[in-house]
Amino acid sequence: MTDTVIPAPPSGAIAQDIDRLTCILMVRHEHGGDDPKSIDCRYSALLETKEQMYSRRLKVGQNWVEIETGWVNSPGLLVIQNHPTKFATNPTKEQRDEDQKRFLEISYDGNKPWLVSPGRFFVAQPSDLAGCKMRCVQGTAEITISAIPQ
């Protein structure tokens, strides 16, 4: 992946024959009585390949499993979303509390894991996926893995 400033096509237009990755992240911290603080991060990069991205929704239990990225052998960007439970009715406090225990752990070579709470996501640019594993701390987590080629 090559980081560079790439002009965006006019609004509504589709860029022809260019494979590009654009990431935009906005984080807002609201502290009682103070003005909210924002962290805005963005970048755009041309991709080295015309390969399609891989995206798969699956369930992960309490056993460690390898992180799979399908046909994208060396992703330039990996996004793992831990979806919150969709309740059919208004959940009880106990059900909500139980749902919040479905942390996803992501570990590289058995090192201390990163935690991904239900409703949150993990973004990385892995140098190598060998040894990358994940599991749900309690119960089963419904997640989506997306791998964007380099």
N, CA, C and O of each residue as an XYZ file, in Angstrom:
600
protein
N       0.839     -1.154      0.000
C       0.000      0.000      0.000
C       0.896      1.232      0.000
O       1.877      1.293      0.742
N       0.565      2.195     -0.817
C       1.343      3.417     -0.909
C       0.511      4.583     -0.401
O      -0.536      4.895     -0.968
N       0.976      5.236      0.677
C       0.260      6.402      1.199
C       0.572      7.600      0.318
O       1.734      7.914      0.060
N      -0.458      8.247     -0.129
C      -0.293      9.420     -0.973
C      -1.582     10.215     -0.951
O      -2.631      9.685     -0.586
N      -1.520     11.456     -1.329
C      -2.733     12.259     -1.441
C      -3.323     11.983     -2.811
O      -2.665     12.177     -3.834
N      -4.558     11.533     -2.825
C      -5.225     11.163     -4.062
C      -6.458     12.028     -4.210
O      -7.313     12.036     -3.325
N      -6.569     12.754     -5.306
C      -7.768     13.584     -5.462
C      -9.012     12.715     -5.571
O      -9.033     11.717     -6.292
N     -10.030     13.109     -4.853
C     -11.290     12.379     -4.901
C     -12.051     12.761     -6.162
O     -11.953     13.896     -6.627
N     -12.817     11.810     -6.724
C     -13.628     12.156     -7.885
C     -14.724     13.127     -7.473
O     -15.063     13.204     -6.292
N     -15.284     13.868     -8.418
C     -16.383     14.777     -8.075
C     -17.501     14.017     -7.359
O     -17.696     12.822     -7.581
N     -18.215     14.715     -6.517
C     -19.286     14.099     -5.732
C     -20.230     13.313     -6.635
O     -20.717     13.818     -7.646
N     -20.477     12.058     -6.241
C     -21.386     11.204     -7.001
C     -20.710     10.455     -8.132
O     -21.291      9.512     -8.670
N     -19.502     10.842     -8.508
C     -18.788     10.163     -9.593
C     -18.057      8.945     -9.049
O     -17.700      8.906     -7.871
N     -17.837      7.966     -9.891
C     -17.123      6.759     -9.514
C     -15.751      6.793    -10.177
O     -15.639      6.963    -11.391
N     -14.702      6.628     -9.359
C     -13.340      6.616     -9.901
C     -13.164      5.350    -10.728
O     -13.431      4.251    -10.243
N     -12.725      5.493    -11.949
C     -12.562      4.360    -12.850
C     -11.164      3.768    -12.732
O     -10.172      4.495    -12.707
N     -11.096      2.454    -12.662
C      -9.858      1.701    -12.736
C      -8.846      2.094    -11.657
O      -7.638      2.001    -11.878
N      -9.327      2.529    -10.503
C      -8.445      2.840     -9.383
C      -8.946      2.056     -8.178
O     -10.113      2.162     -7.803
N      -8.063      1.272     -7.575
C      -8.408      0.593     -6.339
C      -7.776      1.393     -5.208
O      -6.558      1.553     -5.142
N      -8.618      1.883     -4.334
C      -8.186      2.811     -3.302
C      -8.847      2.421     -1.984
O      -9.959      1.894     -1.964
N      -8.149      2.687     -0.896
C      -8.676      2.513      0.439
C      -8.737      3.886      1.090
O      -7.737      4.602      1.131
N      -9.900      4.252      1.594
C     -10.058      5.510      2.304
C     -10.588      5.195      3.694
O     -11.600      4.509      3.831
N      -9.924      5.683      4.712
C     -10.343      5.452      6.098
C     -10.615      6.789      6.765
O      -9.825      7.727      6.662
N     -11.747      6.855      7.451
C     -12.121      8.061      8.190
C     -12.601      7.602      9.569
O     -13.496      6.764      9.675
N     -12.006      8.152     10.609
C     -12.383      7.800     11.968
C     -12.562      9.080     12.765
O     -11.694      9.953     12.761
N     -13.686      9.185     13.442
C     -13.920     10.331     14.311
C     -14.255      9.809     15.705
O     -15.177      9.012     15.879
N     -13.500     10.265     16.683
C     -13.725      9.888     18.069
C     -14.094     11.162     18.828
O     -13.395     12.171     18.731
N     -15.190     11.113     19.580
C     -15.614     12.276     20.372
C     -15.633     11.882     21.837
O     -16.180     10.846     22.214
N     -15.027     12.727     22.653
C     -15.057     12.532     24.094
C     -15.858     13.672     24.697
O     -15.488     14.840     24.575
N     -16.953     13.326     25.346
C     -17.806     14.329     25.973
C     -17.645     14.197     27.477
O     -17.991     13.173     28.064
N     -17.119     15.238     28.087
C     -16.887     15.270     29.523
C     -17.838     16.294     30.112
O     -17.848     17.452     29.696
N     -18.636     15.870     31.078
C     -19.669     16.712     31.662
C     -19.252     18.154     31.892
O     -18.290     18.422     32.612
N     -19.978     19.082     31.281
C     -19.741     20.506     31.479
C     -18.695     21.105     30.557
O     -18.619     22.327     30.435
N     -17.883     20.279     29.901
C     -16.854     20.771     28.986
C     -17.308     20.593     27.543
O     -18.200     19.798     27.245
N     -16.672     21.351     26.659
C     -16.929     21.150     25.233
C     -16.394     19.780     24.822
O     -15.346     19.353     25.305
N     -17.106     19.096     23.939
C     -16.605     17.793     23.476
C     -15.265     17.951     22.756
O     -15.023     18.951     22.080
N     -14.422     16.973     22.907
C     -13.136     16.940     22.212
C     -13.229     15.887     21.112
O     -13.776     14.804     21.318
N     -12.693     16.218     19.955
C     -12.735     15.301     18.820
C     -11.327     14.935     18.369
O     -10.407     15.752     18.392
N     -11.196     13.700     17.965
C      -9.984     13.218     17.315
C     -10.428     12.763     15.932
O     -11.211     11.823     15.804
N      -9.935     13.420     14.919
C     -10.285     13.070     13.543
C      -9.043     12.519     12.852
O      -8.013     13.189     12.772
N      -9.152     11.300     12.358
C      -8.049     10.657     11.643
C      -8.563     10.205     10.286
O      -9.665      9.668     10.175
N      -7.758     10.428      9.261
C      -8.161      9.975      7.933
C      -6.934      9.785      7.068
O      -5.916     10.457      7.230
N      -7.063      8.849      6.146
C      -6.029      8.675      5.141
C      -6.620      7.967      3.934
O      -7.697      7.374      3.999
N      -5.893      8.046      2.843
C      -6.291      7.388      1.616
C      -5.036      6.787      1.006
O      -3.969      7.400      1.044
N      -5.156      5.594      0.448
C      -4.001      4.925     -0.144
C      -4.428      4.150     -1.378
O      -5.501      3.548     -1.412
N      -3.573      4.175     -2.388
C      -3.800      3.329     -3.554
C      -3.448      1.901     -3.176
O      -2.478      1.668     -2.455
N      -4.229      0.944     -3.661
C      -3.965     -0.459     -3.368
C      -3.043     -1.045     -4.428
O      -3.052     -0.619     -5.583
N      -2.253     -2.025     -4.019
C      -1.294     -2.652     -4.921
C      -1.935     -3.710     -5.815
O      -1.302     -4.185     -6.758
N      -3.160     -4.079     -5.537
C      -3.809     -5.176     -6.250
C      -5.235     -4.806     -6.636
O      -5.799     -3.850     -6.102
N      -5.804     -5.547     -7.545
C      -7.209     -5.374     -7.943
C      -8.104     -6.403     -7.239
O      -9.262     -6.590     -7.611
N      -7.561     -7.051     -6.238
C      -8.258     -8.100     -5.507
C      -9.449     -7.526     -4.738
O      -9.386     -6.406     -4.231
N     -10.534     -8.300     -4.655
C     -11.698     -7.862     -3.879
C     -11.423     -8.034     -2.394
O     -10.619     -8.876     -1.997
N     -12.097     -7.228     -1.573
C     -11.976     -7.394     -0.127
C     -12.727     -8.645      0.310
O     -13.621     -9.121     -0.391
N     -12.363     -9.163      1.452
C     -12.998    -10.331      2.055
C     -13.792     -9.855      3.255
O     -13.281     -9.072      4.057
N     -15.024    -10.305      3.399
C     -15.829     -9.960      4.559
C     -16.707    -11.157      4.912
O     -17.383    -11.720      4.051
N     -16.686    -11.534      6.176
C     -17.443    -12.708      6.608
C     -17.978    -12.487      8.013
O     -17.253    -12.038      8.901
N     -19.246    -12.804      8.207
C     -19.874    -12.724      9.537
C     -19.868    -14.131     10.117
O     -20.247    -15.086      9.438
N     -19.443    -14.262     11.363
C     -19.363    -15.582     11.979
C     -19.500    -15.476     13.487
O     -19.508    -14.380     14.049
N     -19.609    -16.631     14.138
C     -19.696    -16.688     15.595
C     -18.407    -17.294     16.130
O     -17.865    -18.249     15.574
N     -17.931    -16.710     17.228
C     -16.694    -17.165     17.855
C     -17.005    -17.546     19.292
O     -17.618    -16.774     20.029
N     -16.576    -18.748     19.689
C     -16.789    -19.228     21.054
C     -15.595    -18.966     21.940
O     -14.782    -18.084     21.662
N     -15.491    -19.743     23.020
C     -14.463    -19.499     24.025
C     -13.119    -20.144     23.697
O     -12.138    -19.896     24.398
N     -13.048    -20.965     22.651
C     -11.776    -21.566     22.246
C     -11.052    -20.640     21.276
O     -11.672    -20.007     20.422
N      -9.720    -20.569     21.423
C      -8.920    -19.752     20.518
C      -8.999    -20.304     19.105
O      -8.853    -21.508     18.897
N      -9.232    -19.422     18.124
C      -9.259    -19.806     16.707
C      -8.380    -18.836     15.919
O      -8.243    -17.666     16.277
N      -7.791    -19.346     14.847
C      -6.977    -18.506     13.966
C      -7.864    -17.455     13.299
O      -9.031    -17.716     13.007
N      -7.318    -16.296     13.066
C      -8.033    -15.259     12.317
C      -7.857    -15.574     10.840
O      -6.739    -15.601     10.326
N      -8.969    -15.809     10.169
C      -8.937    -16.153      8.753
C      -9.374    -14.962      7.921
O     -10.303    -14.241      8.285
N      -8.693    -14.762      6.797
C      -9.010    -13.638      5.916
C      -9.279    -14.100      4.490
O      -9.068    -13.352      3.535
N      -9.751    -15.351      4.351
C     -10.143    -15.849      3.034
C      -9.022    -15.775      2.024
O      -7.899    -16.205      2.289
N      -9.335    -15.230      0.869
C      -8.381    -15.154     -0.230
C      -7.387    -14.000     -0.080
O      -6.433    -13.904     -0.852
N      -7.603    -13.120      0.908
C      -6.672    -12.002      1.122
C      -5.572    -12.506      2.060
O      -5.725    -12.481      3.282
N      -4.471    -12.958      1.478
C      -3.399    -13.579      2.258
C      -2.625    -12.588      3.118
O      -2.176    -12.934      4.212
N      -2.468    -11.386      2.642
C      -1.693    -10.384      3.365
C      -2.472     -9.071      3.360
O      -2.208     -8.198      2.534
N      -3.433     -8.924      4.280
C      -4.278     -7.731      4.250
C      -3.524     -6.449      4.581
O      -2.653     -6.426      5.450
N      -3.881     -5.389      3.871
C      -3.354     -4.071      4.181
C      -4.128     -3.445      5.323
O      -3.634     -2.543      5.999
N      -5.360     -3.931      5.539
C      -6.178     -3.449      6.643
C      -7.097     -4.578      7.087
O      -7.721     -5.251      6.267
N      -7.169     -4.770      8.395
C      -8.022     -5.789      8.992
C      -8.989     -5.089      9.931
O      -8.568     -4.319     10.794
N     -10.291     -5.351      9.771
C     -11.315     -4.763     10.636
C     -12.131     -5.911     11.220
O     -12.664     -6.741     10.483
N     -12.225     -5.953     12.545
C     -13.025     -6.978     13.225
C     -14.057     -6.255     14.083
O     -13.708     -5.495     14.985
N     -15.335     -6.503     13.789
C     -16.436     -5.878     14.526
C     -17.059     -6.910     15.453
O     -17.331     -8.036     15.036
N     -17.285     -6.536     16.702
C     -17.973     -7.391     17.667
C     -19.391     -6.852     17.806
O     -19.614     -5.843     18.475
N     -20.338     -7.517     17.182
C     -21.716     -7.025     17.135
C     -22.439     -7.240     18.461
O     -22.313     -8.302     19.071
N     -23.203     -6.231     18.911
C     -24.019     -6.428     20.111
C     -25.194     -7.348     19.775
O     -25.595     -7.461     18.617
N     -25.731     -7.994     20.788
C     -26.881     -8.875     20.590
C     -28.098     -8.045     20.195
O     -28.349     -6.979     20.757
N     -28.840     -8.548     19.227
C     -30.112     -7.911     18.853
C     -31.223     -8.677     19.569
O     -31.548     -9.811     19.217
N     -31.786     -8.038     20.563
C     -32.835     -8.681     21.346
C     -34.174     -8.521     20.644
O     -34.443     -7.475     20.053
N     -35.026     -9.559     20.702
C     -36.352     -9.517     20.076
C     -37.299     -8.636     20.887
O     -38.224     -8.040     20.334
N     -37.070     -8.555     22.184
C     -37.898     -7.713     23.057
C     -36.958     -6.842     23.879
O     -35.737     -6.964     23.778
N     -37.532     -5.965     24.689
C     -36.691     -5.152     25.568
C     -35.962     -6.078     26.538
O     -36.596     -6.811     27.297
N     -34.628     -6.043     26.513
C     -33.883     -6.947     27.397
C     -33.947     -6.501     28.851
O     -34.085     -5.316     29.156
N     -33.844     -7.475     29.728
C     -33.775     -7.171     31.151
C     -32.371     -6.658     31.465
O     -31.462     -6.785     30.644
N     -32.197     -6.089     32.633
C     -30.876     -5.620     33.043
C     -29.893     -6.791     33.060
O     -28.737     -6.638     32.667
N     -30.345     -7.942     33.509
C     -29.480     -9.117     33.558
C     -29.034     -9.522     32.147
O     -27.872     -9.872     31.943
N     -29.956     -9.475     31.169
C     -29.608     -9.819     29.786
C     -28.602     -8.814     29.217
O     -27.652     -9.202     28.538
N     -28.813     -7.526     29.494
C     -27.865     -6.500     29.014
C     -26.496     -6.693     29.653
O     -25.470     -6.605     28.978
N     -26.486     -6.960     30.967
C     -25.211     -7.185     31.668
C     -24.497     -8.410     31.109
O     -23.281     -8.390     30.918
N     -25.240     -9.459     30.851
C     -24.659    -10.688     30.291
C     -24.093    -10.440     28.902
O     -23.027    -10.950     28.560
N     -24.805     -9.658     28.107
C     -24.343     -9.335     26.755
C     -23.028     -8.564     26.792
O     -22.167     -8.769     25.936
N     -22.864     -7.684     27.768
C     -21.645     -6.872     27.863
C     -20.425     -7.683     28.282
O     -19.309     -7.163     28.263
N     -20.610     -8.932     28.657
C     -19.484     -9.800     29.026
C     -18.906    -10.537     27.814
O     -17.930    -11.276     27.945
N     -19.500    -10.340     26.645
C     -19.055    -11.051     25.442
C     -17.867    -10.325     24.787
O     -17.907     -9.995     23.602
N     -16.835    -10.090     25.560
C     -15.622     -9.463     25.030
C     -14.961    -10.405     24.041
O     -14.907    -11.616     24.255
N     -14.466     -9.841     22.968
C     -13.647    -10.591     22.026
C     -12.195    -10.310     22.407
O     -11.813     -9.155     22.597
N     -11.396    -11.353     22.517
C      -9.966    -11.190     22.752
C      -9.236    -11.480     21.454
O      -9.532    -12.466     20.777
N      -8.282    -10.628     21.102
C      -7.456    -10.811     19.912
C      -6.009    -10.831     20.377
O      -5.541     -9.890     21.018
N      -5.302    -11.909     20.050
C      -3.941    -12.078     20.537
C      -2.999    -12.416     19.387
O      -3.384    -13.070     18.418
N      -1.770    -11.962     19.515
C      -0.724    -12.268     18.539
C       0.373    -13.046     19.253
O       0.981    -12.544     20.198
N       0.623    -14.262     18.804
C       1.653    -15.137     19.382
C       1.477    -15.353     20.880
O       2.464    -15.483     21.606
N       0.228    -15.394     21.352
C      -0.046    -15.678     22.754
C       0.247    -14.539     23.707
O       0.203    -14.729     24.923
N       0.547    -13.355     23.183
C       0.789    -12.202     24.047
C      -0.511    -11.704     24.640
O      -1.587    -12.170     24.266
N      -0.419    -10.770     25.555
C      -1.624    -10.226     26.176
C      -2.584     -9.753     25.095
O      -2.182     -9.049     24.169
N      -3.852    -10.137     25.209
C      -4.795     -9.822     24.130
C      -5.347     -8.406     24.191
O      -5.389     -7.773     25.246
N      -5.767     -7.931     23.023
C      -6.569     -6.718     22.934
C      -8.003     -7.134     23.192
O      -8.401     -8.239     22.823
N      -8.785     -6.270     23.818
C     -10.191     -6.553     24.094
C     -11.073     -5.725     23.172
O     -10.804     -4.549     22.928
N     -12.133     -6.352     22.660
C     -13.105     -5.670     21.812
C     -14.479     -5.903     22.433
O     -15.016     -7.009     22.368
N     -15.037     -4.871     23.028
C     -16.352     -4.965     23.678
C     -17.450     -5.148     22.632
O     -17.264     -4.778     21.473
N     -18.592     -5.713     23.027
C     -19.730     -5.778     22.116
C     -20.101     -4.376     21.635
O     -20.200     -3.442     22.432
N     -20.304     -4.241     20.333
C     -20.639     -2.954     19.743
C     -19.421     -2.165     19.303
O     -19.566     -1.098     18.706
N     -18.215     -2.667     19.583
C     -16.999     -1.955     19.207
C     -16.253     -2.714     18.105
O     -16.686     -3.776     17.656
N     -15.132     -2.146     17.686
C     -14.387     -2.746     16.583
C     -12.894     -2.623     16.803
O     -12.435     -1.831     17.625
N     -12.141     -3.420     16.054
C     -10.679     -3.465     16.121
C     -10.162     -3.256     14.707
O     -10.625     -3.909     13.773
N      -9.209     -2.354     14.544
C      -8.641     -2.065     13.221
C      -7.126     -2.193     13.329
O      -6.518     -1.665     14.260
N      -6.514     -2.901     12.368
C      -5.063     -3.067     12.383
C      -4.542     -3.220     10.963
O      -5.282     -3.575     10.045
N      -3.261     -2.947     10.806
C      -2.552     -3.229      9.570
C      -1.519     -4.299      9.922
O      -0.390     -3.976     10.289
N      -1.906     -5.574      9.811
C      -1.013     -6.641     10.274
C       0.190     -6.828      9.352
O       0.069     -6.771      8.129
N       1.344     -7.049      9.962
C       2.526     -7.359      9.164
C       2.530     -8.841      8.807
O       3.085     -9.243      7.785
N       1.897     -9.658      9.672
C       1.835    -11.097      9.446
C       0.679    -11.637     10.287
O       0.578    -11.320     11.472
N      -0.182    -12.438      9.695
C      -1.320    -12.983     10.438
C      -0.999    -14.295     11.141
O      -1.797    -14.767     11.951
N       0.151    -14.892     10.849
C       0.516    -16.148     11.507
C       0.588    -15.908     13.011
O       1.276    -14.994     13.467
N      -0.111    -16.717     13.765
C      -0.113    -16.564     15.212
C      -1.179    -15.630     15.742
O      -1.288    -15.455     16.956
N      -1.984    -15.015     14.853
C      -3.085    -14.149     15.297
C      -4.308    -15.013     15.577
O      -4.784    -15.740     14.705
N      -4.805    -14.923     16.799
C      -5.955    -15.736     17.203
C      -6.972    -14.862     17.916
O      -6.674    -13.745     18.340
N      -8.186    -15.398     18.036
C      -9.238    -14.672     18.745
C     -10.143    -15.663     19.455
O     -10.182    -16.848     19.121
N     -10.873    -15.150     20.447
C     -11.856    -15.956     21.164
C     -12.801    -15.018     21.895
O     -12.497    -13.840     22.084
N     -13.944    -15.544     22.305
C     -14.884    -14.792     23.130
C     -14.618    -15.174     24.581
O     -14.516    -16.359     24.901
N     -14.506    -14.192     25.455
C     -14.187    -14.451     26.855
C     -15.296    -15.261     27.521
O     -15.020    -16.181     28.291
N     -16.560    -14.915     27.221
C     -17.689    -15.611     27.832
C     -18.794    -15.753     26.806
O     -19.210    -14.768     26.196
N     -19.268    -16.966     26.613
C     -20.356    -17.188     25.655
C     -19.865    -17.183     24.224
O     -18.782    -17.682     23.921
N     -20.674    -16.613     23.351
C     -20.380    -16.573     21.924
C     -20.508    -15.144     21.418
O     -21.477    -14.452     21.727
N     -19.532    -14.711     20.645
C     -19.565    -13.379     20.044
C     -19.901    -13.509     18.572
O     -19.363    -14.375     17.883
N     -20.788    -12.651     18.088
C     -21.073    -12.591     16.650
C     -20.250    -11.448     16.086
O     -20.401    -10.293     16.486
N     -19.380    -11.789     15.153
C     -18.426    -10.805     14.651
C     -18.454    -10.753     13.121
O     -19.007    -11.636     12.466
N     -17.853     -9.714     12.576
C     -17.580     -9.620     11.157
C     -16.099     -9.333     10.984
O     -15.564     -8.386     11.560
N     -15.446    -10.164     10.182
C     -14.042     -9.933      9.819
C     -14.018     -9.403      8.407
O     -14.609    -10.004      7.510
N     -13.344     -8.286      8.193
C     -13.159     -7.725      6.862
C     -11.660     -7.548      6.636
O     -10.956     -6.996      7.481
N     -11.185     -8.018      5.494
C      -9.775     -7.892      5.140
C      -9.686     -7.190      3.800
O     -10.233     -7.658      2.801
N      -8.991     -6.064      3.787
C      -8.814     -5.290      2.552
C      -7.406     -5.570      2.064
O      -6.454     -5.476      2.839
N      -7.257     -5.914      0.783
C      -5.924     -6.229      0.260
C      -5.012     -5.016      0.300
O      -5.466     -3.883      0.461
N      -3.713     -5.274      0.151
C      -2.732     -4.186      0.149
C      -2.774     -3.431     -1.157
O      -2.018     -2.478     -1.343
